[in-house]
């Protein structure tokens, strides 16, 4: 397992298992975040992987929106309240990211799920077409960040090259 650059001395490191328990995430998800560079990780003297506590505070989890659990919203209300496209919300419902409380005409959905999805969407820059969640329903982390950067740069050069011809 590779870890990112060492956290500064001011960062407090906590063991990966403890961080996963605290955020109610899997250790696998946290390892992916370290590999992607989303959070800082380093080896602790005990041989365990430690993660920066400061970075953990920046991670969005469903638990942050637990106070909204069970509050019904229509898709139109959700679109207005969270400044999202009606179709984006519909797609999240189809993929199972948002729980339907009352199906049918005047469908009502769970506001906690909408708020969570909207927060992840906004954190990713609010760009359509990007993958938001992994198989476990956690925010998606690139597995091969160097390859993704290379491909992005290659596409950019190709696009700019075709304009100059």
C-alpha positions as CSV (number, residue, x, y, z in Angstrom):
1,X,0.0,0.0,0.0
2,X,1.3,3.4,-0.9
3,X,0.7,6.4,1.2
4,X,0.7,10.0,0.3
5,X,3.3,12.5,1.5
6,X,3.8,12.5,5.2
7,X,1.3,14.7,7.0
8,X,2.7,17.7,8.8
9,X,3.7,17.5,12.4
10,X,0.5,19.4,13.3
11,X,-1.7,16.7,11.9
12,X,-2.8,14.1,14.5
13,X,-2.7,10.6,13.0
14,X,-5.3,8.0,14.1
15,X,-5.2,4.3,13.2
16,X,-7.2,3.4,10.0
17,X,-9.5,1.0,11.9
18,X,-10.4,3.7,14.4
19,X,-11.0,6.3,11.7
20,X,-13.2,3.8,9.7
21,X,-15.3,3.2,12.8
22,X,-15.6,6.9,13.6
23,X,-16.9,7.7,10.1
24,X,-18.9,4.5,9.7
25,X,-16.9,3.7,6.5
26,X,-15.0,0.6,5.5
27,X,-11.3,0.5,5.8
28,X,-11.2,-0.3,2.1
29,X,-12.9,3.0,1.3
30,X,-10.4,4.9,3.5
31,X,-7.4,3.1,1.9
32,X,-8.8,4.1,-1.5
33,X,-9.0,7.7,-0.3
34,X,-5.3,7.6,0.8
35,X,-4.3,6.1,-2.6
36,X,-6.3,8.8,-4.4
37,X,-4.7,11.5,-2.3
38,X,-8.0,12.6,-0.8
39,X,-6.7,12.2,2.7
40,X,-3.2,11.9,4.1
41,X,-1.9,8.6,5.4
42,X,1.3,7.4,6.9
43,X,2.7,4.4,8.8
44,X,2.5,4.6,12.5
45,X,5.3,3.3,14.8
46,X,3.0,0.3,15.5
47,X,3.1,-0.7,11.8
48,X,-0.5,0.3,11.3
49,X,-1.7,2.9,8.7
50,X,-2.6,6.2,10.3
51,X,-4.8,8.9,8.7
52,X,-4.8,12.6,9.3
53,X,-7.6,13.6,11.7
54,X,-7.8,17.0,10.0
55,X,-8.6,15.3,6.7
56,X,-11.2,13.1,8.3
57,X,-13.2,16.2,9.3
58,X,-13.5,17.1,5.6
59,X,-15.1,13.7,4.6
60,X,-18.8,13.8,3.8
61,X,-20.8,10.9,5.4
62,X,-24.4,10.0,5.5
63,X,-24.3,10.4,9.3
64,X,-23.9,14.1,8.9
65,X,-27.5,14.3,7.6
66,X,-29.1,11.9,10.0
67,X,-31.2,14.7,11.5
68,X,-33.0,14.9,8.1
69,X,-33.8,11.2,8.0
70,X,-37.4,10.4,7.2
71,X,-38.4,14.0,6.2
72,X,-40.3,13.7,2.9
73,X,-39.7,15.9,-0.1
74,X,-41.1,15.7,-3.6
75,X,-38.5,15.7,-6.4
76,X,-39.4,19.2,-7.4
77,X,-39.0,20.5,-3.8
78,X,-35.6,18.7,-3.6
79,X,-34.5,20.2,-7.0
80,X,-35.4,23.7,-5.8
81,X,-34.0,23.3,-2.2
82,X,-30.7,21.8,-3.3
83,X,-30.3,23.5,-6.7
84,X,-30.2,20.3,-8.7
85,X,-31.7,19.2,-11.9
86,X,-34.9,17.2,-11.6
87,X,-33.3,14.5,-13.8
88,X,-30.2,14.3,-11.7
89,X,-32.4,13.5,-8.7
90,X,-34.4,10.9,-10.7
91,X,-31.2,9.2,-11.8
92,X,-30.0,9.0,-8.2
93,X,-33.4,7.4,-7.2
94,X,-33.0,4.9,-10.0
95,X,-29.5,4.0,-8.9
96,X,-30.7,3.6,-5.3
97,X,-28.8,6.5,-3.8
98,X,-32.0,8.1,-2.6
99,X,-34.7,6.2,-0.8
100,X,-38.3,6.6,-1.9
101,X,-40.7,7.1,1.0
102,X,-43.9,7.3,-1.0
103,X,-43.9,5.9,-4.6
104,X,-46.3,6.9,-7.4
105,X,-47.7,10.3,-8.3
106,X,-46.4,12.9,-6.0
107,X,-43.5,10.7,-5.1
108,X,-41.8,11.6,-1.8
109,X,-38.1,10.9,-1.2
110,X,-35.9,11.0,1.9
111,X,-34.4,14.5,2.5
112,X,-31.3,13.0,4.3
113,X,-30.4,11.0,1.1
114,X,-30.9,14.1,-1.1
115,X,-28.8,16.3,1.2
116,X,-26.0,13.7,1.2
117,X,-26.0,13.2,-2.5
118,X,-26.1,17.0,-3.1
119,X,-23.2,17.5,-0.7
120,X,-21.1,14.9,-2.6
121,X,-22.1,16.4,-5.9
122,X,-21.2,19.9,-4.9
123,X,-17.9,18.7,-3.4
124,X,-17.1,17.2,-6.8
125,X,-17.6,20.5,-8.5
126,X,-21.2,20.0,-9.5
127,X,-20.2,18.6,-12.9
128,X,-22.6,16.2,-14.7
129,X,-21.2,12.9,-16.0
130,X,-18.8,12.2,-13.2
131,X,-19.1,9.0,-11.1
132,X,-20.2,10.0,-7.6
133,X,-20.5,6.7,-5.6
134,X,-18.6,3.4,-5.4
135,X,-20.2,-0.1,-5.0
136,X,-20.5,0.5,-1.3
137,X,-22.4,3.8,-1.7
138,X,-19.5,5.9,-0.6
139,X,-18.1,8.8,-2.6
140,X,-16.2,7.4,-5.5
141,X,-12.4,7.6,-5.3
142,X,-10.2,7.1,-8.4
143,X,-8.2,3.9,-8.2
144,X,-5.5,5.0,-10.6
145,X,-5.1,8.7,-10.2
146,X,-1.9,8.9,-12.3
147,X,-3.5,7.1,-15.2
148,X,-6.6,9.4,-15.0
149,X,-4.4,12.5,-15.0
150,X,-2.5,11.1,-18.1
151,X,-5.7,10.4,-19.9
152,X,-7.2,13.8,-19.1
153,X,-4.0,15.5,-20.4
154,X,-4.0,13.4,-23.5
155,X,-7.6,14.2,-24.3
156,X,-6.9,17.9,-23.7
157,X,-4.0,17.9,-26.1
158,X,-6.0,16.0,-28.7
159,X,-8.9,18.5,-28.4
160,X,-6.6,21.5,-28.7
161,X,-4.7,19.9,-31.6
162,X,-7.8,19.3,-33.6
163,X,-8.8,23.0,-33.2
164,X,-5.5,24.3,-34.6
165,X,-5.7,22.2,-37.8
